[in-house]
Amino acid sequence: LESQQPGVDAGLLEEARARFPGDLLFQYLEGRRLTDAERFAEALPLLEPLAAIDPEEYCSETGVGYDVGIFPAAAEAVALCCFQVGRYADAARLYAGLVDAAPADVGLRARHHLAAARAAGPASPSSVGDPAPAPRAAGDGP
């Protein structure tokens, strides 16, 4: 997941959030800044509420217009953060929704499968890579 706003200045973002505390774009940008800094647990409380918003409904009810792309981008960032903090079932659920919205996105499908696999538990030796070598009998060389 690449940030759409690389190099967002933390000081300016802090000032913007102080001046406009309810602005969802600044909330998203702060969450992305934290995600980009690998501060996943700190980013989640900012991004999770955004990921839960239906943008069309929200914008029509509030009369406030946002770039509706921030909401699915927030959902993808939340999925990444959940994965990174070990909330694999949550990550798998979010990735599944993202895959439903963009079924041709191979990267999302791969992340969904990995999150789902981790949520299911540790892999058995026979399900990962080459099968385990058969035990050798005594005297069978090196």
C-alpha positions in Angstrom: 0.0 0.0 0.0 1.6 3.2 -1.1 0.8 6.5 0.5 -1.0 9.0 -1.8 0.6 11.9 0.1 4.3 11.1 0.6 6.2 13.5 2.8 3.2 15.0 4.5 4.7 17.5 7.0 3.7 16.4 10.5 3.8 19.9 11.9 1.4 21.3 9.2 -0.9 18.3 9.6 -1.0 18.8 13.4 -1.9 22.5 12.9 -4.6 21.6 10.3 -6.1 19.0 12.6 -6.1 21.5 15.5 -7.9 24.1 13.3 -10.3 21.7 11.7 -10.8 18.9 14.3 -13.7 17.2 12.5 -12.1 17.2 9.0 -12.0 13.6 7.8 -9.3 14.3 5.2 -6.9 15.5 7.8 -7.8 12.5 10.0 -7.0 10.2 7.1 -3.7 12.0 6.3 -2.6 11.6 9.9 -3.6 8.0 9.9 -1.6 7.4 6.7 1.4 9.3 8.1 1.4 7.0 11.1 1.0 3.9 8.9 3.8 5.0 6.7 6.0 5.5 9.8 5.0 1.9 10.8 3.1 3.1 13.9 0.2 0.8 13.1 -1.4 0.6 16.5 -1.5 4.4 16.7 -3.0 4.7 13.2 -5.9 2.3 13.8 -8.1 4.7 16.0 -7.8 7.3 13.3 -8.5 5.1 10.3 -11.0 2.6 11.6 -13.9 5.1 11.8 -13.2 6.3 8.3 -13.2 2.7 6.9 -16.6 2.2 8.4 -18.2 5.2 6.6 -20.4 4.7 3.5 -19.1 7.8 1.6 -22.1 8.4 -0.5 -24.5 8.2 2.4 -22.2 10.3 4.7 -21.7 13.1 2.1 -25.4 13.3 1.3 -26.5 13.3 4.9 -24.0 15.9 6.1 -23.8 18.0 2.9 -20.0 17.8 3.2 -18.1 16.8 0.2 -14.9 14.7 0.4 -12.8 12.9 -2.1 -14.6 9.6 -1.7 -11.4 7.7 -2.5 -10.2 8.3 1.1 -12.7 5.9 2.5 -11.7 2.7 0.6 -8.0 3.9 1.0 -8.6 4.1 4.8 -10.1 0.5 4.7 -7.0 -0.8 3.0 -4.8 1.0 5.5 -6.8 -0.4 8.3 -6.4 -3.9 6.8 -2.6 -3.4 6.7 -2.5 -2.1 10.2 -4.6 -5.0 11.5 -2.3 -7.4 9.8 0.8 -5.8 11.2 -0.5 -5.8 14.8 -1.6 -9.5 14.5 -5.4 -8.9 14.1 -5.4 -11.3 11.1 -9.2 -12.1 11.2 -10.0 -8.4 11.0 -7.5 -8.0 8.2 -8.9 -10.9 6.3 -12.5 -9.5 6.7 -11.4 -6.1 5.4 -9.4 -7.5 2.6 -12.3 -9.6 1.5 -14.5 -6.5 1.2 -11.8 -4.7 -0.8 -11.5 -7.7 -3.1 -15.2 -7.7 -3.6 -15.0 -4.1 -4.7 -11.9 -4.7 -6.9 -11.8 -8.4 -7.9 -9.1 -7.8 -10.5 -6.6 -6.5 -7.9 -4.2 -9.4 -7.5 -2.3 -7.7 -4.7 -5.5 -7.4 -2.6 -6.4 -11.0 -3.3 -2.9 -12.2 -2.2 -3.1 -10.1 1.0 -6.6 -11.4 1.7 -5.4 -15.1 1.4 -2.4 -14.5 3.6 -4.4 -12.8 6.3 -7.0 -15.5 6.2 -4.3 -18.2 6.4 -2.7 -16.5 9.4 -6.1 -16.1 11.0 -6.7 -19.9 10.6 -3.5 -20.6 12.6 0.0 -21.8 12.0 0.8 -23.6 8.8 1.6 -27.3 9.0 5.0 -28.4 7.5 3.2 -30.3 4.7 1.3 -27.2 3.6 4.2 -24.8 3.1 6.9 -25.2 0.4 8.6 -28.5 -0.2 7.4 -31.5 1.9 9.5 -32.4 4.9 12.2 -34.9 4.0 11.5 -38.5 4.9 13.5 -39.8 7.8 16.5 -41.8 6.8 17.3 -45.2 8.1 20.5 -45.8 10.0 23.5 -46.2 7.6 21.8 -44.3 4.7 24.7 -41.9 4.0 24.8 -38.1 4.8 
